[in-house]
Amino acid sequence: MQIDPNKFNFQAGEILVFDKPLDWTSFDLVNKVRHHVCKRMHIKKLKVGHAGTLDPKATGLMVICTGKVTKDIDFIQAAEKEYIATLKIGATTPSFDLETEEDQIFEASHIDEKLIREVLLQFIGTIEQVPPGFSAIKVDGKRAYELARKGKALELKAKTLVIKEIELLEYTAPEAKLRIVCSKGTYIRALARDIGYALGSGAYLTGLIRTRVGDYTLDSAWQISDFMDEVSAFARIDRQENEETNKTA
């Protein structure tokens, strides 16, 4: 992707799509974009926000809005999402992903592709899902993950959501790769937990890639390093043009 110098205006508002790096938080990416744009473009203050968080252990599409377009964040965030998820079957972790170590091992010798496909059918449509304890949901004014990391038991309320599509792409024991199309608010980690239970075993998320948010797709996303290079190049061109204009004025 390349910045169009005739159209690109961070302050008026831009919608940018990024491939979030592994182990970055969503706010890490927002802060990196804001800091670099403000520094290179000599902008004192710039609104920057994201349209849907991704866990640190997830990668893939994040939509970031700048300037006046931040008012559209809620609309973008409400759009349908698509993911590629990798589950390890036969074990669980407290966080339902790789953030924490395995805490339980389960029997999984009875599980095959046929059983997984049958079980996945149970999750298509409107379902009730209890969010993970390791999440940003607020409990008594504090983030749930802060309490969970202290070992405190949490009782979170189930949320209603929609799984539009879920299919098994590949199964090589103990890992299953799934493609999931779902509504806003779906925790894929919690879905992994529930699939494990439905299989008569356990499961947790070992990999997650968000490939789509509404009409925005991963194949059109920036790598953060490429974006930073492009903004720096654009800033140099813009500065040179201003200098030439001043010389001829």
C-alpha positions as CSV (number, residue, x, y, z in Angstrom):
1,M,0.0,0.0,0.0
2,Q,1.1,3.6,-0.7
3,I,0.0,6.9,0.6
4,D,-1.6,9.1,-2.0
5,P,-0.3,12.6,-1.3
6,N,-3.2,14.2,-3.0
7,K,-5.8,12.5,-0.8
8,F,-4.2,11.6,2.4
9,N,-5.1,13.8,5.4
10,F,-4.7,12.5,8.9
11,Q,-6.5,15.4,10.6
12,A,-9.5,15.5,8.3
13,G,-9.7,11.7,8.9
14,E,-8.4,8.5,7.5
15,I,-9.3,4.8,7.9
16,L,-6.2,2.7,8.0
17,V,-6.0,-1.1,8.2
18,F,-3.0,-2.8,9.8
19,D,-1.7,-6.3,10.4
20,K,-1.2,-6.2,14.1
21,P,2.1,-7.7,15.2
22,L,2.2,-10.7,17.6
23,D,2.5,-9.7,21.3
24,W,1.5,-6.1,20.6
25,T,-1.6,-4.8,22.4
26,S,-4.2,-2.9,20.4
27,F,-3.2,0.3,22.2
28,D,0.5,-0.4,21.3
29,L,-0.4,-0.1,17.6
30,V,-2.7,2.9,18.1
31,N,0.1,4.7,20.1
32,K,2.7,3.8,17.5
33,V,0.6,5.2,14.7
34,R,-0.3,8.4,16.6
35,H,3.3,9.1,17.7
36,H,4.9,8.5,14.3
37,V,2.3,10.5,12.4
38,C,2.4,13.5,14.8
39,K,6.2,13.5,14.9
40,R,6.8,13.2,11.1
41,M,3.9,15.4,10.0
42,H,4.5,18.0,12.8
43,I,0.9,17.6,14.1
44,K,0.6,18.7,17.8
45,K,-2.6,16.8,18.5
46,L,-4.3,14.0,16.6
47,K,-7.3,11.8,17.5
48,V,-6.5,8.1,16.8
49,G,-8.6,5.1,17.8
50,H,-9.2,1.5,16.8
51,A,-12.4,-0.2,15.7
52,G,-12.1,-3.5,17.7
53,T,-9.4,-4.8,19.9
54,L,-7.2,-7.8,19.3
55,D,-5.5,-9.8,22.1
56,P,-1.7,-9.6,22.3
57,K,-1.4,-13.3,21.2
58,A,-3.6,-12.6,18.1
59,T,-2.4,-11.1,14.8
60,G,-4.3,-9.8,11.8
61,L,-6.6,-7.0,10.8
62,M,-7.0,-3.9,13.0
63,V,-8.9,-0.9,11.7
64,I,-7.5,2.4,12.9
65,C,-9.3,5.7,12.4
66,T,-7.7,9.2,12.6
67,G,-9.1,12.7,13.0
68,K,-12.8,13.3,12.3
69,V,-13.3,9.8,11.1
70,T,-13.0,8.5,14.7
71,K,-16.7,9.3,14.9
72,D,-17.2,6.2,12.6
73,I,-15.5,3.8,15.0
74,D,-18.7,2.4,16.5
75,F,-20.1,1.7,13.0
76,I,-17.0,-0.1,11.9
77,Q,-16.7,-2.0,15.1
78,A,-20.2,-3.3,14.8
79,A,-19.4,-5.1,11.5
80,E,-19.0,-8.8,11.0
81,K,-15.6,-10.3,11.7
82,E,-13.8,-13.3,10.2
83,Y,-10.9,-15.3,11.9
84,I,-8.6,-18.2,11.3
85,A,-8.2,-19.9,14.7
86,T,-5.9,-22.7,15.8
87,L,-7.0,-24.8,18.8
88,K,-5.0,-27.3,20.8
89,I,-7.4,-30.0,21.8
90,G,-6.9,-32.1,25.0
91,A,-5.7,-29.3,27.4
92,T,-6.7,-26.0,28.8
93,T,-5.1,-22.8,30.2
94,P,-6.6,-20.3,32.6
95,S,-6.6,-17.6,29.9
96,F,-7.9,-19.9,27.1
97,D,-4.8,-19.0,25.1
98,L,-1.0,-19.0,25.2
99,E,-0.8,-16.1,27.7
100,T,-0.8,-18.7,30.6
101,E,0.5,-22.2,31.0
102,E,-1.5,-25.4,30.6
103,D,-3.4,-26.2,33.8
104,Q,-5.3,-29.3,32.9
105,I,-4.9,-32.2,30.5
106,F,-7.9,-34.1,29.1
107,E,-8.6,-37.3,27.2
108,A,-8.7,-36.7,23.5
109,S,-8.2,-40.1,21.8
110,H,-11.9,-40.3,20.9
111,I,-11.7,-37.1,18.8
112,D,-11.5,-37.2,15.1
113,E,-12.5,-34.9,12.1
114,K,-16.0,-36.3,12.0
115,L,-16.7,-35.6,15.7
116,I,-15.3,-32.0,15.4
117,R,-17.4,-31.2,12.3
118,E,-20.6,-32.5,14.2
119,V,-19.8,-30.5,17.3
120,L,-19.1,-27.3,15.3
121,L,-22.7,-27.4,14.0
122,Q,-23.9,-26.8,17.6
123,F,-22.3,-23.3,17.5
124,I,-23.8,-21.9,14.3
125,G,-26.5,-19.3,14.9
126,T,-27.3,-17.3,18.0
127,I,-25.5,-18.5,21.1
128,E,-24.8,-17.5,24.7
129,Q,-21.2,-17.0,25.6
130,V,-19.5,-16.4,28.9
131,P,-16.5,-14.1,28.3
132,P,-13.0,-15.1,29.5
133,G,-11.9,-14.0,32.9
134,F,-8.7,-12.7,31.2
135,S,-10.6,-10.0,29.3
136,A,-11.1,-6.2,29.4
137,I,-14.6,-6.4,30.7
138,K,-15.1,-4.3,33.8
139,V,-16.0,-5.9,37.1
140,D,-16.7,-3.5,40.0
141,G,-14.8,-0.8,38.2
142,K,-11.8,-3.0,37.5
143,R,-10.7,-4.9,34.4
144,A,-11.5,-8.6,34.6
145,Y,-8.0,-9.5,33.6
146,E,-6.5,-7.6,36.6
147,L,-8.6,-9.7,39.0
148,A,-8.0,-12.9,37.1
149,R,-4.2,-12.4,37.2
150,K,-4.5,-12.2,41.0
151,G,-6.3,-15.5,41.1
152,K,-9.7,-14.1,42.0
153,A,-12.7,-16.1,40.9
154,L,-15.0,-14.2,38.6
155,E,-18.6,-14.8,37.6
156,L,-19.2,-13.0,34.3
157,K,-22.6,-12.8,32.6
158,A,-23.2,-14.6,29.4
159,K,-23.5,-12.5,26.2
160,T,-25.7,-13.1,23.2
161,L,-23.9,-13.2,19.9
162,V,-24.0,-14.8,16.5
163,I,-21.7,-17.3,14.8
164,K,-22.6,-17.0,11.1
165,E,-20.1,-19.6,9.9
166,I,-17.7,-22.0,11.4
167,E,-15.8,-24.7,9.5
168,L,-12.9,-27.1,10.1
169,L,-10.1,-26.3,7.7
170,E,-7.6,-28.9,9.0
171,Y,-7.1,-31.3,11.9
172,T,-3.8,-32.9,12.8
173,A,-4.1,-34.0,16.4
174,P,-3.9,-32.3,18.7
175,E,-4.4,-29.1,16.7
176,A,-7.5,-28.0,14.7
177,K,-7.6,-25.0,12.4
178,L,-11.0,-23.3,12.0
179,R,-12.5,-20.5,10.0
180,I,-15.0,-18.4,11.9
181,V,-17.4,-15.7,10.8
182,C,-19.1,-14.0,13.8
183,S,-20.7,-10.9,15.2
184,K,-19.2,-8.1,17.3
185,G,-18.3,-9.1,20.8
186,T,-17.3,-12.7,20.1
187,Y,-14.4,-14.0,22.2
188,I,-12.7,-16.7,20.1
189,R,-10.8,-17.8,23.2
190,A,-14.1,-18.5,24.9
191,L,-15.3,-20.3,21.8
192,A,-12.2,-22.5,21.9
193,R,-13.0,-23.3,25.5
194,D,-16.7,-24.2,24.7
195,I,-15.7,-26.3,21.7
196,G,-13.3,-28.3,23.9
197,Y,-16.1,-29.0,26.5
198,A,-18.5,-30.0,23.7
199,L,-16.0,-32.5,22.4
200,G,-15.9,-34.1,25.9
201,S,-12.4,-32.8,26.4
202,G,-10.7,-29.4,26.7
203,A,-9.2,-26.9,24.2
204,Y,-7.5,-23.6,24.1
205,L,-6.4,-21.1,21.4
206,T,-2.8,-21.4,20.1
207,G,-3.1,-19.0,17.2
208,L,-5.6,-16.4,16.0
209,I,-5.6,-14.3,12.8
210,R,-8.3,-11.8,12.1
211,T,-8.7,-11.7,8.3
212,R,-11.7,-9.4,7.9
213,V,-13.7,-6.6,9.6
214,G,-16.8,-5.8,7.5
215,D,-15.5,-5.0,4.0
216,Y,-11.9,-4.5,5.2
217,T,-9.6,-7.4,4.5
218,L,-6.1,-8.5,5.7
219,D,-4.7,-8.6,2.2
220,S,-5.0,-4.8,2.0
221,A,-3.5,-4.1,5.4
222,W,-0.3,-2.2,6.2
223,Q,2.6,-3.7,8.0
224,I,3.5,-1.1,10.7
225,S,7.1,-0.8,9.5
226,D,6.0,-0.1,5.9
227,F,3.5,2.5,7.1
228,M,6.1,4.3,9.1
229,D,8.5,4.3,6.2
230,E,5.8,5.7,3.9
231,V,4.8,8.4,6.3
232,S,8.4,9.5,6.7
233,A,8.9,9.6,2.9
234,F,5.7,11.6,2.5
235,A,6.7,14.0,5.2
236,R,10.1,14.6,3.4
237,I,8.3,15.2,0.0
238,D,5.8,17.6,1.6
239,R,8.6,19.5,3.4
240,Q,10.6,19.8,0.2
241,E,7.6,21.1,-1.8
242,N,6.9,23.7,0.9
243,E,10.6,24.8,0.7
244,E,10.4,25.2,-3.1
245,T,7.2,27.1,-2.8
246,N,8.7,29.5,-0.2
247,K,11.8,30.1,-2.5
248,T,9.6,31.1,-5.5
249,A,7.2,33.2,-3.4
